[in-house]
Amino acid sequence: MAWTLDAPAGVYKNHALSSDVRRAAVADSVWMGFVRPERNYGKGRGESITLTRVFPLDRATRVSELDRLPTGRPLVDTKQIFVDEWGFKTELTRFEENLTHFNIRNPFQMALRDQMRLTMDAMVADAFKLTPIKYVPETGGSTITTNGTPGAQATANLRIPDLRRMHDYLRQTLKAPKFRGGKYVGILSTKAARGIKNDSEYKDWQAPTTSGPLIDGRLRDVEGFALFEANNDWALNDAIGNSGVLGEAVFFAADPVALAVVENPELRADPVLQDLGRFRQFGWYGTIGAGLVWDVAAHARVIHVSST
């Protein structure tokens, strides 16, 4: 015999509403912490800021007693960083605000704040990835190109030997200065970071530097790099190369990217209610731009780990 319910469906049986509003998880933001706004720029200063770059002189030679000293000038050029408007808005009706059990504006504003944070994070990451230096890990080696296009399809994830090659390329080939604290910086997608942590050499780097557990999910400094794991998919692709074997990553030295700010992105609410107060708009807005400082391959400061 089957049981049947004689109580009606709906709020007769289910009339309790939780006072907590759950929010879905969002990614972390990492990139903005590695750039700084350019000085002498802001409102009323035009659509771009011009960077002046001075390149090194060639080696000098011996001079004979009666010869005059050779003369020359370092190459000086400029590059512009442009700003754009960024933003997004949403709308609430007076009807839903009056009828909703909880304050719907608070979770909406938190969602907008997360969107703003991750969008700006991706904007800065995109500027880093414009570097002409592309590094492609391969089984038993790697391919480095200097024309802004990856030269091969990745067949392996990042490992400790890849960090050695990139450190030496930054240090010896590019003569790039360290970012901070005598180290270069690497920002890695989750898969790229996992490739490093799963390398059998990784534990050898950690044993002398910490008394804590070696398997705790946190990246430590390796081969002259301060390493940071990032999970913002808008900034780094977590599956590129052959069968998605590689996670995207960026490694860089000092002064990699410039940030031009006219108005810092911020949350705003329209003070004027629409349609006799029935509609309320709020969102975020900013005028900002990021650009690669050194886009000349011989003097680049950034290596982008990528794949065709």
Beta strands, then each sheet from edge to edge (+ up, - down):
strand 1: 48-54
strand 2: 76-82
strand 3: 84-93
strand 4: 134-138
strand 5: 141-145
strand 6: 184-189
strand 7: 225-230
strand 8: 249-252
strand 9: 257-269
strand 10: 279-292
strand 11: 302-305
sheet 1: 1+ 2-
sheet 2: 3+ 10- 9+
sheet 3: 5+ 4- 11- 8+ 6- 7-
end
